[in-house]
Amino acid sequence: MSYKQKASANRDALFGSSGGGSSSRKKKPSNQTNRDALFGGGAGASSKPASKPAPVPVPPSKGYQYGAKTKTKSAKPSLKGEAKQLKMKEAKECADKAKKAMQRGMFSKPDPLAASTYYKKAADAYQLCGETLLERNCRMSSGDSQMRAGAFATAAAEYTRAAEIIQDGLETKTNPESLERSREIGRKLHLDSAAAFTQMNEPSKAASSKVQAALALIWGDEAAMLPKVALEALEEAIEAHVPDPVNPYARYRQTGISAYIDPDSEESVANPSPETLALARQHIVDRPYAHEPVQDMILMMVNYGEYASALYAAGAASTILGRESLSSLTLSRAFVVETIVTLALGDPIAAEQEFLNRHVQKTSYLQSRECKLAEELFRAIKMRDGDALEEARSLQGSNRAAIGNLPPPLRELVSYLRLSGVARRGVAEMFGDSSAKSEQKRSNKPGGGSSAAAAAAAPSSKKPEMSLGELAAQKTGYEVDDGAADAVDQSALQDELDALDFGDGDDSDDLSDDDDFDLR
């Protein structure tokens, strides 16, 4: 007996014999039979498959489609009625458990890990109920407990969320504290978040939190000038990204001193020791996108008119971008920003030196549009050529692409550059006929102002500059006509000259002897 026959006999002995004693397996029903058994149909049914339903369109993700710099916050609906009461009761129980976990007893000690968990649950519950004040307090307590437990990432997130609640409260005017107190609390929370990121060895996130801590000092401030305390905090945040010994524009820092320079030593930012320079290079924040907070500070300082601090921040941004000796379009734009801000300070010589010593050392920068714009700007101002300056910054000229790629504050600053002196915000110095053309172009634009406003602004526009020959041919008002010169009485003039006593006949006052004087 073969192997197959033995297997068939054993199967029949165990499970019974199949009909007819045949050893062949039953044929599996076809797919058509299974489909008819499930959905109906028979031999007379059509074998044509049913039409497929139309696919439901999936809406595209809007996670990266933001029109502004920051993500728009969608208002989450809060609970109401009985659901809110139950959630508030649950949040209060979690907060009580967290406080109990942090108490010290005879046989127990504080448990920050358990407390942080309960505080976070309570904060999430308060957030669902729309109780922002209670949520903020629980977030702060949760962050403190997470720091004690060593969960630095969660602690940083809790501190940041609490600071955002305070900032939102200033906008909605729901904070119980005063404006100054809210700024102090927000600044401390962002600094605590920076300390947590430092413990995680995340210098980039720590530096960004320091920037937010500096910006907390101007929450709700609509003044045209930047407060000194805020400027000092911003410059400290800039040094958190790039230390002063490696910042090419560290001399433009207006407040404070570098944390890497010992004030009792003989070294300075311009002449650091090799050890200080090596330490500073190790602390440069070179993570991806680390330059973006610094560039935001440049634009903000330009808006406030703090050109020196803006140049200090521009040096930090270019240092970060040139850290890995890579040439990119962003680095080229950072170089032209340095040139524009230096010219806004009224120093074309320094702009030219930095252009020759640093910028053009990048071969790719020589072929960029930004290089052409920067060179034409500082050469026009250095040579005091108004027509060349207008041609360089014209929006219809050859540099329109480079100017168009600049951020709006810097694009506006280019129009304020002057041949001499610091750029003044709102005062554009125009030369030649370009002023009349630009005014006419603004008036022709839709929404650019009424014709009456354009006519009122027309007389105040400057006249075109004249050549030296035309200036020499003009009269000053002190010229004497030839006829008037001939009408002078010569005898009367001689009598007046004779009446003047110059002491010629007095020998005592005769000082014509040169031997009496020592000319050495």
C-alpha positions as CSV (number, residue, x, y, z in Angstrom):
1,M,0.0,0.0,0.0
2,S,1.3,3.3,-1.0
3,Y,1.7,6.4,1.3
4,K,-1.4,8.1,-0.1
5,Q,-3.5,5.1,0.3
6,K,-2.4,4.7,4.0
7,A,-3.2,8.4,4.6
8,S,-6.6,8.0,3.0
9,A,-7.4,4.9,5.1
10,N,-6.3,6.6,8.3
11,R,-8.5,9.6,7.5
12,D,-11.5,7.4,6.8
13,A,-10.9,5.5,10.0
14,L,-10.8,8.7,12.1
15,F,-13.5,10.8,10.4
16,G,-15.6,8.4,8.6
17,S,-15.7,7.3,5.0
18,S,-16.7,9.8,2.3
19,G,-19.5,9.2,-0.1
20,G,-18.8,6.4,-2.6
21,G,-15.6,5.5,-0.8
22,S,-13.6,7.8,-3.1
23,S,-10.3,9.1,-1.8
24,S,-10.5,12.3,-3.8
25,R,-11.0,15.5,-1.8
26,K,-14.1,17.5,-2.2
27,K,-13.8,20.2,-4.7
28,K,-13.9,23.7,-3.2
29,P,-16.7,25.9,-4.3
30,S,-15.8,28.4,-6.8
31,N,-15.7,32.2,-6.1
32,Q,-18.9,32.6,-8.1
33,T,-20.7,30.1,-5.8
34,N,-19.5,31.9,-2.7
35,R,-20.6,35.3,-4.1
36,D,-24.0,33.9,-5.0
37,A,-24.5,32.4,-1.6
38,L,-23.6,35.7,0.1
39,F,-25.2,38.3,-2.1
40,G,-27.8,36.2,-4.0
41,G,-28.1,35.4,-7.7
42,G,-28.1,32.3,-9.6
43,A,-27.6,30.8,-13.0
44,G,-29.7,33.4,-14.6
45,A,-27.9,36.3,-12.9
46,S,-25.7,38.4,-15.0
47,S,-22.0,37.8,-14.6
48,K,-21.2,41.5,-15.1
49,P,-19.7,42.9,-12.0
50,A,-21.5,45.7,-10.2
51,S,-20.3,49.3,-10.7
52,K,-17.9,50.5,-8.0
53,P,-19.1,53.4,-5.8
54,A,-17.5,56.8,-6.5
55,P,-14.5,57.4,-4.3
56,V,-14.9,59.9,-1.5
57,P,-12.5,62.8,-2.0
58,V,-10.1,63.2,0.9
59,P,-9.5,66.8,1.9
60,P,-5.8,67.7,1.8
61,S,-3.9,68.2,5.0
62,K,-3.6,71.8,6.1
63,G,-0.8,71.1,8.6
64,Y,1.7,73.2,6.6
65,Q,-0.6,75.7,4.9
66,Y,-0.1,78.6,7.1
67,G,-0.3,82.2,5.8
68,A,1.5,83.7,8.8
69,K,4.7,83.0,10.6
70,T,3.0,81.3,13.5
71,K,0.4,78.6,13.4
72,T,-3.2,79.8,13.8
73,K,-4.7,78.5,17.0
74,S,-8.1,76.9,16.5
75,A,-10.4,77.5,19.4
76,K,-11.3,74.2,21.0
77,P,-14.9,73.8,22.1
78,S,-15.1,73.6,25.8
79,L,-17.5,71.3,27.7
80,K,-20.8,72.6,29.0
81,G,-23.4,71.5,31.4
82,E,-23.2,68.2,33.2
83,A,-20.2,67.0,31.2
84,K,-18.3,70.1,32.4
85,Q,-19.2,69.5,36.0
86,L,-18.0,65.9,35.8
87,K,-14.7,66.9,34.2
88,M,-14.1,69.7,36.7
89,K,-14.7,67.2,39.5
90,E,-12.2,64.8,37.9
91,A,-9.7,67.6,37.5
92,K,-10.0,68.6,41.2
93,E,-9.5,65.0,42.3
94,C,-6.3,64.7,40.2
95,A,-5.0,68.0,41.6
96,D,-5.7,66.8,45.2
97,K,-3.9,63.5,44.5
98,A,-0.9,65.5,43.1
99,K,-0.7,67.6,46.2
100,K,-0.9,64.5,48.4
101,A,1.8,62.8,46.4
102,M,4.2,65.7,47.1
103,Q,3.6,65.6,50.9
104,R,6.1,64.2,53.3
105,G,4.9,61.8,55.9
106,M,6.4,59.6,58.6
107,F,6.7,56.6,56.3
108,S,6.6,58.4,52.9
109,K,8.5,60.9,50.9
110,P,7.4,63.2,48.0
111,D,6.9,61.5,44.7
112,P,7.4,64.1,41.9
113,L,6.8,61.5,39.2
114,A,3.3,60.6,40.4
115,A,2.6,64.2,41.2
116,S,3.5,65.3,37.7
117,T,1.2,62.7,36.1
118,Y,-1.7,63.9,38.2
119,Y,-1.0,67.5,37.6
120,K,-0.9,66.9,33.8
121,K,-4.2,65.1,33.9
122,A,-5.7,67.9,35.9
123,A,-4.4,70.5,33.4
124,D,-5.7,68.6,30.4
125,A,-9.1,68.3,32.1
126,Y,-9.2,72.1,32.9
127,Q,-8.2,72.8,29.3
128,L,-11.3,70.9,28.1
129,C,-13.4,72.9,30.5
130,G,-12.0,76.2,29.3
131,E,-10.6,77.1,32.7
132,T,-7.3,78.7,31.5
133,L,-6.2,80.1,34.9
134,L,-6.5,76.7,36.7
135,E,-4.9,75.0,33.7
136,R,-1.9,77.5,33.9
137,N,-1.4,76.7,37.6
138,C,-1.4,73.0,37.0
139,R,1.0,73.3,34.0
140,M,3.4,75.2,36.2
141,S,3.2,72.7,39.0
142,S,3.5,69.8,36.5
143,G,6.6,71.4,35.0
144,D,8.2,71.8,38.5
145,S,7.5,68.1,39.3
146,Q,8.8,67.0,35.9
147,M,12.1,68.8,36.5
148,R,12.5,67.1,39.9
149,A,11.7,63.7,38.3
150,G,14.2,64.3,35.5
151,A,11.6,64.4,32.6
152,F,13.1,67.5,31.1
153,A,11.3,67.3,27.7
154,T,7.8,67.2,29.3
155,A,8.8,69.9,31.7
156,A,9.8,72.2,28.9
157,A,6.5,71.6,27.1
158,E,4.5,72.4,30.3
159,Y,6.4,75.6,30.9
160,T,5.9,76.7,27.3
161,R,2.2,75.9,27.4
162,A,1.8,77.9,30.6
163,A,3.6,80.9,29.0
164,E,1.3,80.7,26.0
165,I,-1.7,80.8,28.3
166,I,-0.4,84.0,29.9
167,Q,0.2,85.6,26.5
168,D,-3.3,84.7,25.3
169,G,-4.7,86.1,28.5
170,L,-3.1,89.5,27.7
171,E,-4.8,89.5,24.4
172,T,-8.2,88.6,25.8
173,K,-7.6,90.6,29.0
174,T,-8.4,87.6,31.3
175,N,-5.2,87.6,33.3
176,P,-5.8,88.5,37.0
177,E,-2.2,89.9,37.2
178,S,-1.1,93.3,36.0
179,L,0.8,93.7,32.7
180,E,4.2,94.0,34.3
181,R,3.6,90.9,36.5
182,S,2.4,88.9,33.5
183,R,5.5,89.8,31.6
184,E,7.7,88.7,34.5
185,I,5.9,85.4,34.9
186,G,6.0,84.7,31.1
187,R,9.7,85.5,31.0
188,K,10.5,83.2,33.9
189,L,8.5,80.3,32.4
190,H,10.4,80.6,29.1
191,L,13.7,80.8,30.9
192,D,12.7,77.6,32.9
193,S,11.9,76.0,29.6
194,A,15.4,77.0,28.3
195,A,17.0,75.5,31.4
196,A,15.1,72.2,30.8
197,F,16.3,72.1,27.1
198,T,19.8,72.8,28.3
199,Q,19.6,69.7,30.6
200,M,18.5,67.7,27.5
201,N,21.6,69.0,25.6
202,E,19.4,70.8,23.1
203,P,21.2,74.2,22.7
204,S,19.1,75.2,19.7
205,K,15.8,74.8,21.5
206,A,17.2,76.5,24.6
207,A,18.3,79.5,22.6
208,S,14.9,79.7,21.0
209,S,13.3,79.7,24.4
210,K,15.6,82.6,25.5
211,V,14.4,84.5,22.5
212,Q,10.8,84.0,23.6
213,A,11.8,85.0,27.1
214,A,13.2,88.3,25.7
215,L,10.1,88.9,23.6
216,A,7.9,88.4,26.8
217,L,9.2,91.7,28.0
218,I,7.4,93.6,25.3
219,W,4.0,91.8,25.4
220,G,1.3,94.3,24.9
221,D,3.8,97.1,24.2
222,E,2.9,99.3,21.3
223,A,5.7,101.9,21.8
224,A,7.8,102.9,18.8
225,M,11.1,102.4,20.7
226,L,12.4,99.2,22.2
227,P,12.9,99.3,26.0
228,K,16.5,98.9,27.2
229,V,15.7,95.8,29.3
230,A,14.2,94.1,26.3
231,L,17.1,95.1,24.1
232,E,19.5,93.6,26.7
233,A,17.6,90.4,26.8
234,L,17.5,90.1,23.0
235,E,21.3,90.6,22.7
236,E,21.8,87.9,25.4
237,A,19.6,85.6,23.3
238,I,21.7,86.4,20.2
239,E,24.9,85.4,22.1
240,A,23.1,82.2,23.2
241,H,23.1,81.3,19.4
242,V,26.6,82.7,18.6
243,P,29.1,83.7,21.2
244,D,30.6,87.2,20.8
245,P,34.3,86.0,20.2
246,V,33.2,84.4,16.9
247,N,30.6,87.1,15.9
248,P,32.2,89.4,13.3
249,Y,29.9,92.3,14.4
250,A,30.3,91.8,18.2
251,R,31.5,95.4,18.5
252,Y,28.0,96.6,17.7
253,R,26.5,95.1,20.8
254,Q,25.0,97.9,22.8
255,T,24.3,96.4,26.2
256,G,26.0,94.0,28.5
257,I,29.3,92.1,28.1
258,S,30.1,88.7,26.7
259,A,29.7,85.7,28.9
260,Y,32.8,84.2,27.4
261,I,35.2,87.1,28.3
262,D,36.6,87.6,31.8
263,P,36.2,91.3,32.6
264,D,39.3,91.0,34.9
265,S,41.5,89.7,32.2
266,E,43.3,91.6,29.4
267,E,41.5,89.8,26.6
268,S,38.6,91.3,24.8
269,V,36.0,90.3,22.2
270,A,38.2,91.7,19.4
271,N,41.3,89.9,20.7
272,P,40.3,86.7,22.6
273,S,42.7,84.1,23.7
274,P,43.0,80.8,21.8
275,E,41.2,78.9,24.6
276,T,38.3,81.3,24.7
277,L,38.0,81.2,20.9
278,A,38.0,77.4,20.9
279,L,35.3,77.4,23.6
280,A,33.2,79.9,21.7
281,R,33.3,77.8,18.5
282,Q,32.0,74.8,20.4
283,H,29.0,76.7,21.6
284,I,27.8,77.9,18.2
285,V,24.2,76.6,17.7
286,D,24.5,74.9,14.3
287,R,21.3,72.8,14.3
288,P,19.0,73.0,11.3
289,Y,16.9,76.1,11.1
290,A,18.7,77.6,14.1
291,H,19.2,80.8,12.1
292,E,15.5,81.5,11.8
293,P,14.9,83.0,15.3
294,V,18.0,85.2,14.8
295,Q,16.6,86.5,11.4
296,D,13.3,87.3,13.1
297,M,15.1,89.4,15.6
298,I,16.9,91.2,12.8
299,L,13.6,92.2,11.3
300,M,12.2,93.3,14.6
301,M,15.2,95.4,15.4
302,V,15.0,97.1,12.0
303,N,11.4,97.9,12.6
304,Y,12.4,99.5,15.9
305,G,15.3,101.4,14.3
306,E,18.0,99.6,16.4
307,Y,20.4,99.2,13.4
308,A,23.4,98.5,15.5
309,S,21.8,95.6,17.3
310,A,20.3,94.4,14.0
311,L,23.8,94.3,12.6
312,Y,25.0,92.4,15.6
313,A,22.2,89.8,15.0
314,A,23.0,89.7,11.3
315,G,26.6,88.7,12.1
316,A,25.3,85.8,14.2
317,A,22.9,84.6,11.4
318,S,25.7,84.6,8.8
319,T,28.0,82.8,11.3
320,I,25.4,80.0,11.8
321,L,24.8,79.7,8.0
322,G,28.5,79.6,7.2
323,R,29.3,77.1,10.0
324,E,29.8,74.1,7.8
325,S,31.5,76.1,5.0
326,L,28.5,75.5,2.8
327,S,27.3,78.0,0.2
328,S,23.6,78.5,-0.1
329,L,21.1,81.1,-1.2
330,T,20.2,81.8,2.4
331,L,23.8,82.7,3.1
332,S,23.9,85.1,0.2
333,R,20.8,86.8,1.4
334,A,22.3,87.0,4.9
335,F,25.4,88.8,3.4
336,V,23.3,91.4,1.6
337,V,21.4,92.0,4.8
338,E,24.7,92.8,6.6
339,T,25.6,95.3,3.8
340,I,22.2,97.0,3.9
341,V,22.2,97.4,7.7
342,T,25.8,98.7,7.7
343,L,24.8,101.3,5.1
344,A,21.8,102.2,7.2
345,L,24.3,103.1,9.9
346,G,25.9,105.5,7.5
347,D,29.2,103.6,7.2
348,P,29.9,102.6,3.5
349,I,33.6,102.1,4.3
350,A,32.9,99.3,6.8
351,A,30.3,97.8,4.4
352,E,33.0,97.7,1.6
353,Q,35.6,96.1,3.9
354,E,33.3,93.4,5.1
355,F,32.2,92.8,1.5
356,L,35.8,92.3,0.4
357,N,37.2,90.5,3.4
358,R,34.3,88.1,4.1
359,H,31.5,88.1,1.6
360,V,33.3,87.6,-1.7
361,Q,35.5,84.9,-0.2
362,K,32.5,82.7,-1.0
363,T,32.8,82.0,-4.7
364,S,29.1,81.3,-5.1
365,Y,28.3,84.7,-3.7
366,L,30.1,86.4,-6.6
367,Q,27.6,84.9,-9.0
368,S,24.5,85.8,-7.0
369,R,22.1,88.7,-7.5
370,E,22.6,89.7,-3.9
371,C,26.3,90.4,-4.5
372,K,25.5,92.7,-7.4
373,L,22.9,94.6,-5.3
374,A,25.3,95.0,-2.3
375,E,28.2,96.2,-4.4
376,E,26.1,98.8,-6.3
377,L,24.6,100.1,-3.1
378,F,27.8,100.7,-1.2
379,R,29.7,102.0,-4.2
380,A,26.9,104.5,-5.0
381,I,26.9,105.8,-1.4
382,K,30.7,105.8,-1.1
383,M,30.9,107.9,-4.3
384,R,27.9,110.0,-3.3
385,D,26.2,109.3,-6.6
386,G,22.5,109.8,-6.1
387,D,21.6,108.6,-9.6
388,A,23.5,105.4,-9.1
389,L,21.9,104.8,-5.8
390,E,18.4,105.3,-7.3
391,E,19.2,102.9,-10.1
392,A,20.6,100.3,-7.7
393,R,17.5,100.3,-5.6
394,S,14.9,100.8,-8.3
395,L,12.2,98.2,-8.4
396,Q,12.2,98.3,-12.2
397,G,16.0,98.0,-12.6
398,S,18.3,95.1,-12.8
399,N,18.2,94.5,-9.0
400,R,14.5,94.0,-8.8
401,A,14.8,90.3,-8.2
402,A,17.3,90.7,-5.4
403,I,15.2,93.4,-3.7
404,G,12.0,91.4,-4.2
405,N,13.5,88.5,-2.3
406,L,14.2,90.6,0.7
407,P,11.8,90.7,3.7
408,P,9.5,93.7,3.7
409,P,11.3,95.5,6.5
410,L,14.6,95.3,4.7
411,R,13.1,96.1,1.4
412,E,11.7,99.3,3.0
413,L,15.1,100.0,4.6
414,V,16.7,100.0,1.2
415,S,14.5,102.9,0.2
416,Y,15.6,104.9,3.3
417,L,19.3,104.7,2.6
418,R,21.0,108.1,2.3
419,L,24.2,109.3,0.8
420,S,25.3,110.6,4.2
421,G,24.1,109.9,7.7
422,V,22.0,107.2,9.2
423,A,18.9,106.0,7.4
424,R,15.8,107.6,8.8
425,R,12.6,105.7,8.9
426,G,9.9,107.3,6.9
427,V,12.3,109.7,5.1
428,A,13.3,108.5,1.7
429,E,16.1,110.4,0.0
430,M,15.3,110.6,-3.8
431,F,17.5,111.9,-6.5
432,G,17.0,112.9,-10.1
433,D,13.7,112.5,-11.7
434,S,13.0,109.2,-10.0
435,S,11.1,110.9,-7.2
436,A,8.5,112.3,-9.5
437,K,8.2,109.0,-11.3
438,S,7.8,107.0,-8.1
439,E,5.2,109.5,-6.8
440,Q,3.3,109.3,-10.1
441,K,3.5,105.5,-10.0
442,R,2.1,105.3,-6.5
443,S,-0.8,107.6,-7.4
444,N,-1.6,105.5,-10.5
445,K,-1.8,102.3,-8.4
446,P,-5.3,101.2,-7.3
447,G,-5.8,102.2,-3.7
448,G,-2.6,104.2,-3.7
449,G,-4.3,107.4,-2.6
450,S,-6.4,110.1,-4.1
451,S,-5.3,112.6,-6.7
452,A,-5.7,115.4,-4.2
453,A,-3.2,113.7,-1.9
454,A,-0.8,113.2,-4.8
455,A,-1.2,116.9,-5.8
456,A,-0.5,118.0,-2.2
457,A,2.6,115.9,-2.0
458,A,3.9,117.1,-5.4
459,P,5.2,120.5,-4.3
460,S,7.1,118.9,-1.5
461,S,9.1,116.7,-3.8
462,K,12.7,117.6,-4.3
463,K,14.0,119.2,-7.5
464,P,16.5,117.3,-9.6
465,E,20.1,117.9,-8.8
466,M,22.0,120.4,-11.0
467,S,25.5,120.1,-12.4
468,L,28.5,122.1,-11.1
469,G,28.3,124.3,-14.2
470,E,24.7,125.2,-13.6
471,L,25.4,125.9,-9.9
472,A,28.3,128.2,-10.8
473,A,26.2,130.1,-13.3
474,Q,23.5,130.8,-10.8
475,K,23.4,134.2,-8.9
476,T,23.8,134.2,-5.2
477,G,22.2,137.7,-4.7
478,Y,25.5,139.3,-3.7
479,E,26.6,140.2,-7.2
480,V,27.1,143.9,-8.1
481,D,26.1,145.1,-11.5
482,D,28.7,146.7,-13.7
483,G,26.8,150.0,-13.8
484,A,26.6,150.2,-10.0
485,A,30.4,149.5,-9.8
486,D,31.1,152.4,-12.2
487,A,28.9,154.8,-10.2
488,V,31.1,154.5,-7.1
489,D,32.8,157.9,-6.1
490,Q,36.5,157.1,-6.3
491,S,37.5,160.3,-4.5
492,A,35.2,159.6,-1.5
493,L,36.6,156.1,-1.3
494,Q,40.1,157.4,-1.3
495,D,39.3,159.8,1.5
496,E,37.9,157.0,3.6
497,L,41.0,154.9,3.1
498,D,43.3,157.8,4.1
499,A,41.3,158.4,7.3
500,L,42.1,154.8,8.4
501,D,45.1,154.7,10.8
502,F,47.2,151.6,10.4
503,G,50.0,152.9,12.6
504,D,52.5,153.2,9.8
505,G,54.2,156.4,11.2
506,D,54.6,155.1,14.8
507,D,58.1,153.7,15.2
508,S,57.3,152.1,18.6
509,D,54.7,149.8,16.9
510,D,57.0,149.0,14.0
511,L,57.1,145.2,13.9
512,S,58.9,144.9,10.6
513,D,62.1,143.7,12.1
514,D,62.2,140.0,11.9
515,D,65.2,139.6,14.2
516,D,63.0,140.2,17.2
517,F,60.9,137.1,16.6
518,D,61.8,133.5,17.1
519,L,59.7,131.5,14.6
520,R,60.8,128.1,15.9
